């Protein structure tokens, strides 16, 4: 889950990318409130939650059939910054680039949370299991009406198996591309070896993924988006990996970019805006044969300032807005909701409607660098002690974060899997909650002592001082970091907050490894236990605290690897359950990451858009793929 609001019909899980970076998992900015007792905080949360929620609209998606809309209107929204490129490979690591290019693409499949099953999108699929050999194949057949279309042209290029096979083998599968998906090709075998998931073209429309082992979620593991092979293959043939990485810079005319999605990019003015126009060739149609991309045009203003966004929304110049806590009361009080509080349509055309959702599926977290590259630094020794990490969790005052930063509209995150995960177990909870006395006991056990000067020292006499890196553009992370700094200062620990550009932070995590501790989040809520193969398995490139291990550095990581690999290959839920339970217990005990809170979110939408196809909840987010303008 990420800072930029995901406007989508569904999550459209792409298993090739189990998790990716998101520099904020919250829709709120900072809110200052006086420090209160736990009892006062709880009462404040209860009263404030009831007041706000009761005056907004709850409209979760429950599998309702979408109404047929009408084509027309201009959808105005914003993006925080310029895209770094129009290159799909670069989009893996840059939120703005990914957001800009996503309307030009579609995934092979999608997951229906209501029916709890996979459904086709760009391709239909079938699974074939060979119990005797212990192998599995996933066959995909692309739709017959899929094309790479070009803006302002009748030219159309059929989307074929060659596109998918090239992308899987030559982009994701080429280590030189440095794709986040590279490690996802490999899996541990029962004999301790490493197997590879391969792809084979059957014909122009059909291809198959070959698994060396039977796995529980083969569609999740193979679902992907992909680019046009005719464009990227030429770049690779002529310039190798660098040729691909340098393709489609922001200096090109974006109208030359082919689209198989609902929109084309028709204009890009750096620092100002990006304009999309409707792709009439997009395959997803309503019962009247119209593409469900109903707005004729979409305009994204490049704008990072939240106050300016609110001003534009209040003038009706933006279609939606997600209010910050200090803005929430004012935004809600001025709403002219197009539903009453029982969900009945009121038919209003002026003003806006505010929707609410429960706490998100994921949460931001605090993590500590255990990469041996930093073994000469004092913090490395501290961070490698589980008791130190546990103590940091015990010094994390989540209730204070909720009251000061989220205006009471959040809940602590104490579980590992979210409730939507089939292997969620309410009995598996974090033991190390806010408890300064317990933190002192844990630190003392490791030889830490407070000196006469009030500062904490380790057994070698080193003063305990380390950095906490956060994204410079996130005021909410800045507020949380200040709370952490205050709490640790009381125990004699000095924390230096380092505000860092997001792309620089990604580079530190994935290449240079020269960070100490950091606060960040991952997009993806962990609905499936196998989401996150590049994070939780020790060989993963996003195994943040010590990535790309040739063999597990610790016994607990080796056990997590074993449990993950074995459980992911067990189809029977009851047989897999105890393995996934132990897996969760180990991570919550070892505290390699310390989760913070799950916040409620709010979404305001102008009433000039029909609310008939609009839904908002913590699973689908803002479900407005089928939104259309009122008569």
Secondary structure, 3 states (H helix, E strand, C coil): CCCCCCECCCCCCCCCCCCEEECCCCCCCCCCCCCCCHHHHHHHHHHHHHHHHHCCECECCCCCCCCCCCCCCEEEEEECCCCCCCCCCHHHHCHHHHHHHHHHCCCCEEEECCCCEEEECCEEEEEEEECCCCEEEEEEEECCCCEEECCCCCCEEECCHHHHHHHHHHHHCCHHHCCCCHHHHEEECCCCCEEECEEEECCCCEEEEEECCCCCCHHHHHCCCCCCHHHHHHHHHHHHHHHHHCCCCCCCCHHHCCECCCEEEEEEECCCEEEEEECCCCCCECCCCCECCCCCEEEEEECCCHHHHHHHHHCCCCCEECCCHHHHHHHHHCCCCCECCCCCECCCCCCEEEEEECCCCCCCEEEECCCHHHCCCHHHHHHCCHHHHHHHHHCCCHHHHHHHHCCCCEEECCCCCCCCCCCCCCCCCCCCCCCHHHHHHHHHHCCCEECCCCCEECCCCCECEEEEEEECCCHHHHHHHHHHHHHHHCCCCEEEEEEECHHHHHHHHHHHCCCCEEEEEEECCCCCCCCCHHHHCCCCCCCCCCCCCCCCCCHHHHHHHHHHHHHCCCCCHHHHHHHHHHHHHHHHHHCCEEECEEECEEEEEECCECCCCCEEECCCEEECCCCCECC
